[in-house]
Amino acid sequence: MAGALEEANSGMSNTVKDLFSGAVGGVAQVLIGQPFDIVKVRLQTTTQYKGALDGATQILKNEGAAAFYKGTLTPLIGIGACVSVQFGAFNYARRAFEAQNAAKQNKTIDQLDPSPQPLSYGQYYAAGAFAGVANTILSSPIEHIRIRLQTQPHGANRLYSGPLDCITKLSRSPNIPLGLYRGTSVTLIREAQAYGFWFLTFEYLMQNDAKRNRVLRKEIPTWKIAFYGGLAGEMLWITSYPFDVIKSKMQTDGWGEKQRYKSMRDAFAQTYKQEGMLGFWRGVGPTLLRALPVSAGTFATVEYTMRLIS
């Protein structure tokens, strides 16, 4: 009985640490990546810019430097929560797989030396996909609000006075499931695919480094963690970007008679018909440019925080 209670308390402690370190990583992610993100969204949802550099130049010229952090409050709070959920859910699934693997070998987790049995690459992907699915309930409305604020007209023609006003209007258009949560189906697919490969890539690189150099994971230097995290960020977007394009199109679509896309399938069909395959990769340049420092900062921050509180 005492052993079970101790194990439960240990599991709860690990979960709290995962959630806290993920939240810290999420704040770092937003502050680093927001300027890149607004350029990406503009390129995905309009054709008024020739490319990423032209988009950034025009935003700076017409809207000022502050425009690159337009809509930041929502993701600063929300993305912190999202990354917290991502790492919490991933590590929960990881520990479940470790226990499963240990049971197959008739061992307990504590008996695995020097650390818990590594997961198979399929299990790492599944744990990451689970994290993405768990994250969707938060990320779908948060990203919808951010995209609406990022793409609304500048100045007196603004549609929303701020995040709360945006939430209120989206919830009424025509209701919460079809308004605030518009694009959730494609977001769910994107999140599962993206975070499956995100965590898989990072764990693959970290484990191979530890094995190659015969060191423990905690001995891998921060600069390597950041580098591997950056590469994981590139893989995240390369494997999921077309879904993100469709999500952005659906979440900037009009209402009623002004609505262009009836469904995710219709959005894919119209994009291919009007823009061809390249339409699914519009804005990928600034996205990949953003992914490297953002993902590097996220993993480095999370790993550093975990080492401090462990």
C-alpha positions as CSV (number, residue, x, y, z in Angstrom):
1,M,0.0,0.0,0.0
2,A,2.8,2.4,1.0
3,G,4.7,1.5,-2.2
4,A,1.6,2.2,-4.4
5,L,1.1,5.5,-2.7
6,E,4.7,6.5,-3.1
7,E,4.6,5.5,-6.8
8,A,1.4,7.6,-7.3
9,N,3.0,10.6,-5.6
10,S,6.1,10.2,-7.8
11,G,4.0,10.1,-10.9
12,M,2.1,13.2,-9.9
13,S,5.4,15.0,-9.1
14,N,6.8,14.1,-12.6
15,T,3.6,15.3,-14.2
16,V,3.8,18.7,-12.4
17,K,7.4,19.0,-13.4
18,D,6.6,18.2,-17.1
19,L,3.7,20.7,-17.1
20,F,5.8,23.5,-15.5
21,S,8.9,23.0,-17.7
22,G,6.6,22.9,-20.8
23,A,5.0,26.2,-19.8
24,V,8.3,27.9,-19.5
25,G,9.3,26.5,-22.9
26,G,6.1,27.8,-24.4
27,V,6.7,31.4,-23.3
28,A,10.2,31.2,-24.9
29,Q,8.6,29.8,-28.0
30,V,6.2,32.7,-28.4
31,L,8.7,35.4,-27.8
32,I,11.1,34.0,-30.3
33,G,8.7,33.0,-33.0
34,Q,5.8,35.5,-33.1
35,P,7.4,37.9,-35.7
36,F,8.0,34.9,-38.1
37,D,4.5,33.6,-37.4
38,I,2.7,36.7,-38.5
39,V,4.6,36.7,-41.8
40,K,3.8,33.0,-42.3
41,V,0.1,33.5,-41.7
42,R,-0.1,36.6,-44.1
43,L,1.6,34.6,-46.8
44,Q,-0.8,31.6,-46.3
45,T,-3.9,33.6,-46.4
46,T,-3.3,36.4,-49.0
47,T,-1.5,36.9,-52.3
48,Q,-0.6,40.6,-51.7
49,Y,3.1,39.8,-50.9
50,K,5.7,38.6,-53.3
51,G,7.5,36.6,-50.6
52,A,8.6,36.5,-47.0
53,L,11.0,39.4,-47.3
54,D,8.4,41.5,-49.1
55,G,5.8,40.6,-46.5
56,A,8.0,41.6,-43.6
57,T,9.0,44.8,-45.3
58,Q,5.4,45.9,-46.1
59,I,4.2,45.0,-42.6
60,L,7.0,47.1,-41.1
61,K,6.3,50.0,-43.5
62,N,2.5,50.1,-43.3
63,E,1.9,48.9,-39.7
64,G,5.1,49.5,-37.8
65,A,7.4,47.2,-35.8
66,A,4.7,46.6,-33.2
67,A,2.6,44.7,-35.8
68,F,5.0,41.8,-35.6
69,Y,3.7,41.2,-32.1
70,K,0.1,41.7,-33.0
71,G,-2.1,39.2,-31.2
72,T,0.8,38.1,-28.9
73,L,-1.2,38.2,-25.6
74,T,-3.3,35.2,-26.6
75,P,-0.5,32.9,-27.6
76,L,1.7,34.1,-24.8
77,I,-0.8,32.7,-22.3
78,G,-2.2,30.0,-24.6
79,I,0.9,28.6,-26.1
80,G,2.5,28.4,-22.7
81,A,-0.5,26.2,-21.7
82,C,-0.2,24.3,-25.0
83,V,3.5,23.4,-24.7
84,S,2.8,22.5,-21.1
85,V,0.2,20.0,-22.2
86,Q,2.4,18.8,-25.1
87,F,5.3,17.8,-22.8
88,G,3.0,16.6,-20.0
89,A,1.0,14.4,-22.4
90,F,4.2,13.1,-24.2
91,N,5.9,12.2,-21.0
92,Y,2.8,10.6,-19.6
93,A,2.5,8.4,-22.7
94,R,6.3,7.7,-22.7
95,R,6.1,6.4,-19.1
96,A,3.1,4.3,-20.0
97,F,5.1,2.7,-22.9
98,E,8.1,2.3,-20.7
99,A,6.0,0.4,-18.1
100,Q,4.6,-1.7,-20.9
101,N,8.0,-2.5,-22.3
102,A,9.3,-3.4,-18.8
103,A,6.3,-5.6,-18.1
104,K,7.1,-7.6,-21.3
105,Q,10.6,-8.1,-19.9
106,N,9.3,-9.0,-16.4
107,K,11.1,-6.0,-14.9
108,T,10.0,-2.9,-13.1
109,I,11.0,0.5,-14.3
110,D,13.4,0.9,-11.4
111,Q,15.2,-2.3,-12.4
112,L,16.0,-1.0,-15.8
113,D,19.7,0.1,-15.7
114,P,20.9,2.7,-16.1
115,S,17.6,4.3,-17.2
116,P,14.1,3.3,-18.3
117,Q,14.0,1.1,-21.4
118,P,14.0,3.3,-24.5
119,L,10.8,3.2,-26.6
120,S,10.8,2.0,-30.1
121,Y,10.6,4.8,-32.7
122,G,7.0,3.9,-33.4
123,Q,6.2,4.3,-29.7
124,Y,8.0,7.7,-29.6
125,Y,5.9,8.8,-32.6
126,A,2.7,7.5,-31.0
127,A,3.5,9.3,-27.7
128,G,4.1,12.5,-29.7
129,A,0.9,12.1,-31.6
130,F,-1.0,11.6,-28.3
131,A,0.5,14.9,-27.1
132,G,-0.7,16.6,-30.3
133,V,-4.2,15.2,-30.0
134,A,-4.4,16.2,-26.3
135,N,-3.1,19.7,-27.2
136,T,-5.8,20.2,-29.9
137,I,-8.6,21.3,-27.6
138,L,-6.4,24.3,-26.6
139,S,-4.4,24.9,-29.8
140,S,-7.4,25.1,-32.1
141,P,-9.2,28.1,-30.6
142,I,-5.9,29.8,-29.5
143,E,-4.5,29.7,-33.0
144,H,-7.8,30.7,-34.5
145,I,-7.9,33.8,-32.3
146,R,-4.3,34.6,-33.1
147,I,-4.8,34.2,-36.9
148,R,-7.9,36.5,-36.8
149,L,-6.0,39.2,-34.9
150,Q,-2.9,38.8,-37.2
151,T,-4.9,39.1,-40.5
152,Q,-7.5,41.8,-39.5
153,P,-7.4,45.2,-41.3
154,H,-5.0,47.7,-39.7
155,G,-6.1,51.0,-38.1
156,A,-9.7,52.2,-38.0
157,N,-11.0,49.2,-39.9
158,R,-10.1,46.7,-37.3
159,L,-12.6,43.9,-36.7
160,Y,-11.6,43.1,-33.2
161,S,-10.5,45.4,-30.4
162,G,-8.5,42.6,-28.7
163,P,-8.5,38.9,-27.8
164,L,-11.6,38.9,-25.6
165,D,-13.6,40.8,-28.3
166,C,-12.4,38.3,-30.8
167,I,-13.4,35.3,-28.6
168,T,-16.9,36.8,-28.1
169,K,-17.5,37.5,-31.8
170,L,-16.1,34.1,-33.0
171,S,-18.3,32.3,-30.4
172,R,-21.3,33.9,-31.9
173,S,-20.4,33.2,-35.6
174,P,-22.5,31.1,-35.7
175,N,-21.7,29.3,-32.5
176,I,-18.7,28.0,-30.5
177,P,-18.2,24.7,-32.4
178,L,-18.5,26.2,-35.8
179,G,-17.1,29.6,-34.9
180,L,-14.4,29.6,-32.2
181,Y,-13.5,25.9,-33.0
182,R,-13.5,26.3,-36.8
183,G,-10.8,24.2,-38.4
184,T,-10.5,21.8,-35.5
185,S,-10.6,18.6,-37.7
186,V,-7.6,19.6,-39.7
187,T,-5.9,21.0,-36.6
188,L,-6.3,17.5,-35.0
189,I,-4.6,15.8,-38.0
190,R,-1.8,18.4,-38.1
191,E,-1.1,18.2,-34.4
192,A,-0.9,14.4,-34.3
193,Q,1.5,14.3,-37.3
194,A,3.5,17.3,-36.3
195,Y,4.2,16.4,-32.7
196,G,4.6,12.7,-33.5
197,F,7.6,13.7,-35.7
198,W,8.7,16.5,-33.4
199,F,9.3,14.3,-30.3
200,L,10.5,11.3,-32.4
201,T,13.2,13.4,-34.1
202,F,14.4,15.0,-30.9
203,E,14.5,11.7,-29.0
204,Y,16.3,9.9,-31.9
205,L,19.0,12.6,-32.0
206,M,19.4,12.8,-28.2
207,Q,19.6,9.0,-27.8
208,N,22.1,8.6,-30.6
209,D,24.3,11.3,-29.2
210,A,24.3,9.7,-25.7
211,K,25.1,6.3,-27.2
212,R,27.7,7.6,-29.6
213,N,29.6,9.6,-26.9
214,R,28.8,7.1,-24.1
215,V,27.3,9.8,-21.8
216,L,24.1,10.1,-19.9
217,R,21.3,12.3,-21.3
218,K,21.8,14.9,-18.6
219,E,25.4,15.3,-19.6
220,I,24.6,16.4,-23.2
221,P,25.5,20.1,-23.4
222,T,22.8,22.7,-23.9
223,W,24.1,23.8,-27.3
224,K,23.5,20.3,-28.6
225,I,20.1,20.1,-27.1
226,A,19.2,23.4,-28.8
227,F,20.6,22.1,-32.1
228,Y,18.7,18.9,-32.0
229,G,15.6,20.8,-31.0
230,G,16.0,23.0,-34.0
231,L,16.3,20.1,-36.3
232,A,13.2,18.6,-34.7
233,G,11.3,21.8,-35.4
234,E,12.2,21.6,-39.1
235,M,10.9,18.0,-39.3
236,L,7.7,19.1,-37.5
237,W,6.8,21.5,-40.2
238,I,8.1,19.5,-43.2
239,T,5.8,16.7,-42.3
240,S,2.7,18.7,-41.5
241,Y,2.8,22.0,-43.4
242,P,0.0,21.3,-45.9
243,F,-2.4,20.7,-43.1
244,D,-1.3,24.0,-41.5
245,V,-2.1,25.9,-44.8
246,I,-5.6,24.5,-44.9
247,K,-6.1,25.3,-41.2
248,S,-5.1,28.9,-41.8
249,K,-7.4,29.2,-44.8
250,M,-10.3,27.8,-42.9
251,Q,-9.7,30.0,-39.8
252,T,-9.6,33.2,-41.9
253,D,-12.6,32.3,-44.0
254,G,-15.7,34.4,-43.9
255,W,-19.1,33.7,-42.5
256,G,-22.5,32.9,-44.1
257,E,-22.5,33.9,-47.8
258,K,-18.8,35.0,-47.6
259,Q,-17.7,31.5,-46.5
260,R,-15.5,30.0,-49.2
261,Y,-14.8,26.5,-47.7
262,K,-17.6,24.2,-46.7
263,S,-15.2,21.7,-45.1
264,M,-11.6,20.6,-44.7
265,R,-12.0,18.4,-47.8
266,D,-13.4,21.3,-49.8
267,A,-10.5,23.5,-48.7
268,F,-8.0,20.9,-49.9
269,A,-9.8,20.6,-53.2
270,Q,-10.1,24.3,-53.9
271,T,-6.5,25.0,-52.9
272,Y,-5.3,22.3,-55.3
273,K,-7.6,23.5,-58.1
274,Q,-6.6,27.2,-57.8
275,E,-3.0,27.0,-56.7
276,G,-1.7,23.5,-57.5
277,M,0.6,21.6,-55.2
278,L,2.6,24.7,-54.5
279,G,-0.4,26.2,-52.8
280,F,0.1,23.7,-50.0
281,W,3.6,25.1,-49.4
282,R,3.0,28.9,-49.5
283,G,4.9,30.6,-46.6
284,V,7.0,27.5,-45.9
285,G,10.2,29.6,-46.1
286,P,9.6,31.8,-43.1
287,T,8.0,28.9,-41.3
288,L,11.2,26.8,-41.5
289,L,13.3,29.9,-40.7
290,R,11.2,30.4,-37.6
291,A,11.1,26.8,-36.6
292,L,14.9,26.4,-36.0
293,P,15.3,29.1,-33.3
294,V,11.8,28.5,-31.8
295,S,12.1,24.8,-31.5
296,A,15.7,25.1,-30.3
297,G,14.7,27.5,-27.6
298,T,11.7,25.4,-26.5
299,F,13.7,22.2,-26.1
300,A,16.7,23.9,-24.5
301,T,14.5,25.7,-22.1
302,V,12.4,22.7,-21.2
303,E,15.5,20.5,-20.7
304,Y,17.3,23.1,-18.6
305,T,14.2,23.7,-16.5
306,M,13.8,20.0,-15.9
307,R,17.4,19.7,-14.8
308,L,17.0,22.6,-12.3
309,I,13.8,21.2,-10.7
310,S,14.7,17.5,-10.8
